[in-house]
Amino acid sequence: MSELPPDLPRLRTVVTYLRGELSRAERALNTAEEREALAARRRPPAEPPAWLIERGIGAGRLPVRVHLGGCWDSQKRCAPIGTDQARRALAEGIPACPHCRPDTALGMPE
């Protein structure tokens, strides 16, 4: 920024001007944030993944269950996986969720 004027009247003028500009900038920011929030509310929710793997707690975080993507019993410790990975996990003995039954959805025997 350039040198500010040394005298009091001109400094007051600069401060008054900058306060007005700051106020306009804040209003524009609020309007843009409201517009963005409205657009986010209008967007449809993201489609859940088809399959989830739930991991345990701890250092190793081993897989503990396989879920369908929209299962109500899936936790925050779940990560999306592909169909082949779900089949492989079930075939390797990782239990299927007893609520959403991904093994049945995949046509795998119990």
Chimera marker file (.cmm) of the C-alpha trace (Angstrom):
<marker_set name="trace">
<marker id="1" x="0.000" y="0.000" z="0.000" r="1" g="1" b="0" radius="0.5"/>
<marker id="2" x="1.184" y="3.553" z="-0.646" r="1" g="1" b="0" radius="0.5"/>
<marker id="3" x="2.222" y="6.037" z="2.017" r="1" g="1" b="0" radius="0.5"/>
<marker id="4" x="-0.564" y="7.203" z="4.281" r="1" g="1" b="0" radius="0.5"/>
<marker id="5" x="-1.139" y="10.926" z="4.637" r="1" g="1" b="0" radius="0.5"/>
<marker id="6" x="0.472" y="12.466" z="7.721" r="1" g="1" b="0" radius="0.5"/>
<marker id="7" x="-2.324" y="14.846" z="8.684" r="1" g="1" b="0" radius="0.5"/>
<marker id="8" x="-5.286" y="13.932" z="10.882" r="1" g="1" b="0" radius="0.5"/>
<marker id="9" x="-8.193" y="14.969" z="8.602" r="1" g="1" b="0" radius="0.5"/>
<marker id="10" x="-6.955" y="12.932" z="5.642" r="1" g="1" b="0" radius="0.5"/>
<marker id="11" x="-6.162" y="9.927" z="7.869" r="1" g="1" b="0" radius="0.5"/>
<marker id="12" x="-9.733" y="10.045" z="9.200" r="1" g="1" b="0" radius="0.5"/>
<marker id="13" x="-11.013" y="10.139" z="5.637" r="1" g="1" b="0" radius="0.5"/>
<marker id="14" x="-8.927" y="7.093" z="4.700" r="1" g="1" b="0" radius="0.5"/>
<marker id="15" x="-10.153" y="5.176" z="7.776" r="1" g="1" b="0" radius="0.5"/>
<marker id="16" x="-13.790" y="6.076" z="7.024" r="1" g="1" b="0" radius="0.5"/>
<marker id="17" x="-13.368" y="4.950" z="3.429" r="1" g="1" b="0" radius="0.5"/>
<marker id="18" x="-11.711" y="1.671" z="4.452" r="1" g="1" b="0" radius="0.5"/>
<marker id="19" x="-14.431" y="0.935" z="7.019" r="1" g="1" b="0" radius="0.5"/>
<marker id="20" x="-17.021" y="1.357" z="4.290" r="1" g="1" b="0" radius="0.5"/>
<marker id="21" x="-15.093" y="-0.928" z="1.946" r="1" g="1" b="0" radius="0.5"/>
<marker id="22" x="-14.697" y="-3.512" z="4.712" r="1" g="1" b="0" radius="0.5"/>
<marker id="23" x="-18.424" y="-3.385" z="5.408" r="1" g="1" b="0" radius="0.5"/>
<marker id="24" x="-19.228" y="-3.907" z="1.712" r="1" g="1" b="0" radius="0.5"/>
<marker id="25" x="-16.732" y="-6.761" z="1.488" r="1" g="1" b="0" radius="0.5"/>
<marker id="26" x="-18.245" y="-8.453" z="4.563" r="1" g="1" b="0" radius="0.5"/>
<marker id="27" x="-21.760" y="-8.148" z="3.105" r="1" g="1" b="0" radius="0.5"/>
<marker id="28" x="-20.568" y="-9.640" z="-0.178" r="1" g="1" b="0" radius="0.5"/>
<marker id="29" x="-18.880" y="-12.484" z="1.723" r="1" g="1" b="0" radius="0.5"/>
<marker id="30" x="-22.055" y="-13.214" z="3.723" r="1" g="1" b="0" radius="0.5"/>
<marker id="31" x="-24.129" y="-13.221" z="0.539" r="1" g="1" b="0" radius="0.5"/>
<marker id="32" x="-21.711" y="-15.624" z="-1.168" r="1" g="1" b="0" radius="0.5"/>
<marker id="33" x="-21.684" y="-17.942" z="1.883" r="1" g="1" b="0" radius="0.5"/>
<marker id="34" x="-25.498" y="-17.971" z="2.018" r="1" g="1" b="0" radius="0.5"/>
<marker id="35" x="-25.662" y="-18.723" z="-1.710" r="1" g="1" b="0" radius="0.5"/>
<marker id="36" x="-23.179" y="-21.587" z="-1.289" r="1" g="1" b="0" radius="0.5"/>
<marker id="37" x="-25.086" y="-23.012" z="1.702" r="1" g="1" b="0" radius="0.5"/>
<marker id="38" x="-28.340" y="-22.879" z="-0.256" r="1" g="1" b="0" radius="0.5"/>
<marker id="39" x="-26.738" y="-24.644" z="-3.219" r="1" g="1" b="0" radius="0.5"/>
<marker id="40" x="-25.339" y="-27.336" z="-0.889" r="1" g="1" b="0" radius="0.5"/>
<marker id="41" x="-28.798" y="-27.936" z="0.612" r="1" g="1" b="0" radius="0.5"/>
<marker id="42" x="-30.290" y="-28.317" z="-2.863" r="1" g="1" b="0" radius="0.5"/>
<marker id="43" x="-27.747" y="-30.932" z="-3.959" r="1" g="1" b="0" radius="0.5"/>
<marker id="44" x="-28.976" y="-34.497" z="-3.585" r="1" g="1" b="0" radius="0.5"/>
<marker id="45" x="-27.114" y="-36.517" z="-0.962" r="1" g="1" b="0" radius="0.5"/>
<marker id="46" x="-24.204" y="-38.566" z="-2.213" r="1" g="1" b="0" radius="0.5"/>
<marker id="47" x="-25.006" y="-42.133" z="-3.174" r="1" g="1" b="0" radius="0.5"/>
<marker id="48" x="-23.698" y="-44.542" z="-0.517" r="1" g="1" b="0" radius="0.5"/>
<marker id="49" x="-21.047" y="-47.018" z="-1.652" r="1" g="1" b="0" radius="0.5"/>
<marker id="50" x="-22.311" y="-50.487" z="-2.538" r="1" g="1" b="0" radius="0.5"/>
<marker id="51" x="-20.136" y="-52.292" z="0.024" r="1" g="1" b="0" radius="0.5"/>
<marker id="52" x="-18.336" y="-51.350" z="3.245" r="1" g="1" b="0" radius="0.5"/>
<marker id="53" x="-15.657" y="-53.006" z="5.333" r="1" g="1" b="0" radius="0.5"/>
<marker id="54" x="-15.738" y="-52.276" z="9.056" r="1" g="1" b="0" radius="0.5"/>
<marker id="55" x="-12.399" y="-52.210" z="10.803" r="1" g="1" b="0" radius="0.5"/>
<marker id="56" x="-11.713" y="-52.887" z="14.456" r="1" g="1" b="0" radius="0.5"/>
<marker id="57" x="-10.174" y="-50.585" z="17.013" r="1" g="1" b="0" radius="0.5"/>
<marker id="58" x="-6.466" y="-50.593" z="17.696" r="1" g="1" b="0" radius="0.5"/>
<marker id="59" x="-3.108" y="-50.560" z="16.023" r="1" g="1" b="0" radius="0.5"/>
<marker id="60" x="-3.760" y="-53.281" z="13.452" r="1" g="1" b="0" radius="0.5"/>
<marker id="61" x="-7.350" y="-52.205" z="12.651" r="1" g="1" b="0" radius="0.5"/>
<marker id="62" x="-8.192" y="-55.600" z="11.192" r="1" g="1" b="0" radius="0.5"/>
<marker id="63" x="-11.446" y="-56.047" z="9.257" r="1" g="1" b="0" radius="0.5"/>
<marker id="64" x="-14.295" y="-57.218" z="11.512" r="1" g="1" b="0" radius="0.5"/>
<marker id="65" x="-17.423" y="-57.142" z="9.284" r="1" g="1" b="0" radius="0.5"/>
<marker id="66" x="-18.657" y="-56.611" z="5.745" r="1" g="1" b="0" radius="0.5"/>
<marker id="67" x="-21.745" y="-54.409" z="5.219" r="1" g="1" b="0" radius="0.5"/>
<marker id="68" x="-24.013" y="-53.271" z="2.406" r="1" g="1" b="0" radius="0.5"/>
<marker id="69" x="-23.467" y="-49.597" z="1.658" r="1" g="1" b="0" radius="0.5"/>
<marker id="70" x="-26.675" y="-48.323" z="3.240" r="1" g="1" b="0" radius="0.5"/>
<marker id="71" x="-26.552" y="-50.489" z="6.375" r="1" g="1" b="0" radius="0.5"/>
<marker id="72" x="-27.868" y="-48.737" z="9.461" r="1" g="1" b="0" radius="0.5"/>
<marker id="73" x="-25.392" y="-50.633" z="11.639" r="1" g="1" b="0" radius="0.5"/>
<marker id="74" x="-22.254" y="-49.443" z="9.854" r="1" g="1" b="0" radius="0.5"/>
<marker id="75" x="-19.948" y="-47.332" z="11.995" r="1" g="1" b="0" radius="0.5"/>
<marker id="76" x="-17.439" y="-44.548" z="11.428" r="1" g="1" b="0" radius="0.5"/>
<marker id="77" x="-14.766" y="-47.206" z="11.149" r="1" g="1" b="0" radius="0.5"/>
<marker id="78" x="-16.137" y="-48.320" z="7.763" r="1" g="1" b="0" radius="0.5"/>
<marker id="79" x="-14.497" y="-47.753" z="4.407" r="1" g="1" b="0" radius="0.5"/>
<marker id="80" x="-15.956" y="-48.333" z="0.928" r="1" g="1" b="0" radius="0.5"/>
<marker id="81" x="-14.817" y="-51.406" z="-0.977" r="1" g="1" b="0" radius="0.5"/>
<marker id="82" x="-15.593" y="-52.941" z="-4.354" r="1" g="1" b="0" radius="0.5"/>
<marker id="83" x="-17.716" y="-55.990" z="-5.063" r="1" g="1" b="0" radius="0.5"/>
<marker id="84" x="-14.697" y="-58.241" z="-5.615" r="1" g="1" b="0" radius="0.5"/>
<marker id="85" x="-13.125" y="-57.063" z="-2.359" r="1" g="1" b="0" radius="0.5"/>
<marker id="86" x="-16.384" y="-57.767" z="-0.507" r="1" g="1" b="0" radius="0.5"/>
<marker id="87" x="-16.562" y="-61.284" z="-1.961" r="1" g="1" b="0" radius="0.5"/>
<marker id="88" x="-12.908" y="-61.913" z="-1.100" r="1" g="1" b="0" radius="0.5"/>
<marker id="89" x="-13.350" y="-60.647" z="2.471" r="1" g="1" b="0" radius="0.5"/>
<marker id="90" x="-16.366" y="-62.896" z="3.028" r="1" g="1" b="0" radius="0.5"/>
<marker id="91" x="-14.571" y="-65.871" z="1.471" r="1" g="1" b="0" radius="0.5"/>
<marker id="92" x="-11.605" y="-65.250" z="3.800" r="1" g="1" b="0" radius="0.5"/>
<marker id="93" x="-13.902" y="-65.565" z="6.813" r="1" g="1" b="0" radius="0.5"/>
<marker id="94" x="-14.648" y="-61.977" z="7.694" r="1" g="1" b="0" radius="0.5"/>
<marker id="95" x="-18.206" y="-62.108" z="9.047" r="1" g="1" b="0" radius="0.5"/>
<marker id="96" x="-21.132" y="-60.577" z="7.196" r="1" g="1" b="0" radius="0.5"/>
<marker id="97" x="-23.267" y="-58.044" z="9.029" r="1" g="1" b="0" radius="0.5"/>
<marker id="98" x="-26.258" y="-59.929" z="10.458" r="1" g="1" b="0" radius="0.5"/>
<marker id="99" x="-28.553" y="-56.977" z="9.707" r="1" g="1" b="0" radius="0.5"/>
<marker id="100" x="-27.884" y="-56.101" z="6.071" r="1" g="1" b="0" radius="0.5"/>
<marker id="101" x="-26.648" y="-59.569" z="4.987" r="1" g="1" b="0" radius="0.5"/>
<marker id="102" x="-24.107" y="-58.686" z="2.265" r="1" g="1" b="0" radius="0.5"/>
<marker id="103" x="-23.372" y="-62.393" z="1.774" r="1" g="1" b="0" radius="0.5"/>
<marker id="104" x="-26.983" y="-62.951" z="0.687" r="1" g="1" b="0" radius="0.5"/>
<marker id="105" x="-26.884" y="-59.903" z="-1.577" r="1" g="1" b="0" radius="0.5"/>
<marker id="106" x="-23.753" y="-61.302" z="-3.233" r="1" g="1" b="0" radius="0.5"/>
<marker id="107" x="-25.333" y="-64.726" z="-3.608" r="1" g="1" b="0" radius="0.5"/>
<marker id="108" x="-22.736" y="-66.399" z="-1.427" r="1" g="1" b="0" radius="0.5"/>
<marker id="109" x="-23.551" y="-69.423" z="0.730" r="1" g="1" b="0" radius="0.5"/>
<marker id="110" x="-23.481" y="-68.932" z="4.472" r="1" g="1" b="0" radius="0.5"/>
<link id1="1" id2="2" r="1" g="1" b="0" radius="0.2"/>
<link id1="2" id2="3" r="1" g="1" b="0" radius="0.2"/>
<link id1="3" id2="4" r="1" g="1" b="0" radius="0.2"/>
<link id1="4" id2="5" r="1" g="1" b="0" radius="0.2"/>
<link id1="5" id2="6" r="1" g="1" b="0" radius="0.2"/>
<link id1="6" id2="7" r="1" g="1" b="0" radius="0.2"/>
<link id1="7" id2="8" r="1" g="1" b="0" radius="0.2"/>
<link id1="8" id2="9" r="1" g="1" b="0" radius="0.2"/>
<link id1="9" id2="10" r="1" g="1" b="0" radius="0.2"/>
<link id1="10" id2="11" r="1" g="1" b="0" radius="0.2"/>
<link id1="11" id2="12" r="1" g="1" b="0" radius="0.2"/>
<link id1="12" id2="13" r="1" g="1" b="0" radius="0.2"/>
<link id1="13" id2="14" r="1" g="1" b="0" radius="0.2"/>
<link id1="14" id2="15" r="1" g="1" b="0" radius="0.2"/>
<link id1="15" id2="16" r="1" g="1" b="0" radius="0.2"/>
<link id1="16" id2="17" r="1" g="1" b="0" radius="0.2"/>
<link id1="17" id2="18" r="1" g="1" b="0" radius="0.2"/>
<link id1="18" id2="19" r="1" g="1" b="0" radius="0.2"/>
<link id1="19" id2="20" r="1" g="1" b="0" radius="0.2"/>
<link id1="20" id2="21" r="1" g="1" b="0" radius="0.2"/>
<link id1="21" id2="22" r="1" g="1" b="0" radius="0.2"/>
<link id1="22" id2="23" r="1" g="1" b="0" radius="0.2"/>
<link id1="23" id2="24" r="1" g="1" b="0" radius="0.2"/>
<link id1="24" id2="25" r="1" g="1" b="0" radius="0.2"/>
<link id1="25" id2="26" r="1" g="1" b="0" radius="0.2"/>
<link id1="26" id2="27" r="1" g="1" b="0" radius="0.2"/>
<link id1="27" id2="28" r="1" g="1" b="0" radius="0.2"/>
<link id1="28" id2="29" r="1" g="1" b="0" radius="0.2"/>
<link id1="29" id2="30" r="1" g="1" b="0" radius="0.2"/>
<link id1="30" id2="31" r="1" g="1" b="0" radius="0.2"/>
<link id1="31" id2="32" r="1" g="1" b="0" radius="0.2"/>
<link id1="32" id2="33" r="1" g="1" b="0" radius="0.2"/>
<link id1="33" id2="34" r="1" g="1" b="0" radius="0.2"/>
<link id1="34" id2="35" r="1" g="1" b="0" radius="0.2"/>
<link id1="35" id2="36" r="1" g="1" b="0" radius="0.2"/>
<link id1="36" id2="37" r="1" g="1" b="0" radius="0.2"/>
<link id1="37" id2="38" r="1" g="1" b="0" radius="0.2"/>
<link id1="38" id2="39" r="1" g="1" b="0" radius="0.2"/>
<link id1="39" id2="40" r="1" g="1" b="0" radius="0.2"/>
<link id1="40" id2="41" r="1" g="1" b="0" radius="0.2"/>
<link id1="41" id2="42" r="1" g="1" b="0" radius="0.2"/>
<link id1="42" id2="43" r="1" g="1" b="0" radius="0.2"/>
<link id1="43" id2="44" r="1" g="1" b="0" radius="0.2"/>
<link id1="44" id2="45" r="1" g="1" b="0" radius="0.2"/>
<link id1="45" id2="46" r="1" g="1" b="0" radius="0.2"/>
<link id1="46" id2="47" r="1" g="1" b="0" radius="0.2"/>
<link id1="47" id2="48" r="1" g="1" b="0" radius="0.2"/>
<link id1="48" id2="49" r="1" g="1" b="0" radius="0.2"/>
<link id1="49" id2="50" r="1" g="1" b="0" radius="0.2"/>
<link id1="50" id2="51" r="1" g="1" b="0" radius="0.2"/>
<link id1="51" id2="52" r="1" g="1" b="0" radius="0.2"/>
<link id1="52" id2="53" r="1" g="1" b="0" radius="0.2"/>
<link id1="53" id2="54" r="1" g="1" b="0" radius="0.2"/>
<link id1="54" id2="55" r="1" g="1" b="0" radius="0.2"/>
<link id1="55" id2="56" r="1" g="1" b="0" radius="0.2"/>
<link id1="56" id2="57" r="1" g="1" b="0" radius="0.2"/>
<link id1="57" id2="58" r="1" g="1" b="0" radius="0.2"/>
<link id1="58" id2="59" r="1" g="1" b="0" radius="0.2"/>
<link id1="59" id2="60" r="1" g="1" b="0" radius="0.2"/>
<link id1="60" id2="61" r="1" g="1" b="0" radius="0.2"/>
<link id1="61" id2="62" r="1" g="1" b="0" radius="0.2"/>
<link id1="62" id2="63" r="1" g="1" b="0" radius="0.2"/>
<link id1="63" id2="64" r="1" g="1" b="0" radius="0.2"/>
<link id1="64" id2="65" r="1" g="1" b="0" radius="0.2"/>
<link id1="65" id2="66" r="1" g="1" b="0" radius="0.2"/>
<link id1="66" id2="67" r="1" g="1" b="0" radius="0.2"/>
<link id1="67" id2="68" r="1" g="1" b="0" radius="0.2"/>
<link id1="68" id2="69" r="1" g="1" b="0" radius="0.2"/>
<link id1="69" id2="70" r="1" g="1" b="0" radius="0.2"/>
<link id1="70" id2="71" r="1" g="1" b="0" radius="0.2"/>
<link id1="71" id2="72" r="1" g="1" b="0" radius="0.2"/>
<link id1="72" id2="73" r="1" g="1" b="0" radius="0.2"/>
<link id1="73" id2="74" r="1" g="1" b="0" radius="0.2"/>
<link id1="74" id2="75" r="1" g="1" b="0" radius="0.2"/>
<link id1="75" id2="76" r="1" g="1" b="0" radius="0.2"/>
<link id1="76" id2="77" r="1" g="1" b="0" radius="0.2"/>
<link id1="77" id2="78" r="1" g="1" b="0" radius="0.2"/>
<link id1="78" id2="79" r="1" g="1" b="0" radius="0.2"/>
<link id1="79" id2="80" r="1" g="1" b="0" radius="0.2"/>
<link id1="80" id2="81" r="1" g="1" b="0" radius="0.2"/>
<link id1="81" id2="82" r="1" g="1" b="0" radius="0.2"/>
<link id1="82" id2="83" r="1" g="1" b="0" radius="0.2"/>
<link id1="83" id2="84" r="1" g="1" b="0" radius="0.2"/>
<link id1="84" id2="85" r="1" g="1" b="0" radius="0.2"/>
<link id1="85" id2="86" r="1" g="1" b="0" radius="0.2"/>
<link id1="86" id2="87" r="1" g="1" b="0" radius="0.2"/>
<link id1="87" id2="88" r="1" g="1" b="0" radius="0.2"/>
<link id1="88" id2="89" r="1" g="1" b="0" radius="0.2"/>
<link id1="89" id2="90" r="1" g="1" b="0" radius="0.2"/>
<link id1="90" id2="91" r="1" g="1" b="0" radius="0.2"/>
<link id1="91" id2="92" r="1" g="1" b="0" radius="0.2"/>
<link id1="92" id2="93" r="1" g="1" b="0" radius="0.2"/>
<link id1="93" id2="94" r="1" g="1" b="0" radius="0.2"/>
<link id1="94" id2="95" r="1" g="1" b="0" radius="0.2"/>
<link id1="95" id2="96" r="1" g="1" b="0" radius="0.2"/>
<link id1="96" id2="97" r="1" g="1" b="0" radius="0.2"/>
<link id1="97" id2="98" r="1" g="1" b="0" radius="0.2"/>
<link id1="98" id2="99" r="1" g="1" b="0" radius="0.2"/>
<link id1="99" id2="100" r="1" g="1" b="0" radius="0.2"/>
<link id1="100" id2="101" r="1" g="1" b="0" radius="0.2"/>
<link id1="101" id2="102" r="1" g="1" b="0" radius="0.2"/>
<link id1="102" id2="103" r="1" g="1" b="0" radius="0.2"/>
<link id1="103" id2="104" r="1" g="1" b="0" radius="0.2"/>
<link id1="104" id2="105" r="1" g="1" b="0" radius="0.2"/>
<link id1="105" id2="106" r="1" g="1" b="0" radius="0.2"/>
<link id1="106" id2="107" r="1" g="1" b="0" radius="0.2"/>
<link id1="107" id2="108" r="1" g="1" b="0" radius="0.2"/>
<link id1="108" id2="109" r="1" g="1" b="0" radius="0.2"/>
<link id1="109" id2="110" r="1" g="1" b="0" radius="0.2"/>
</marker_set>
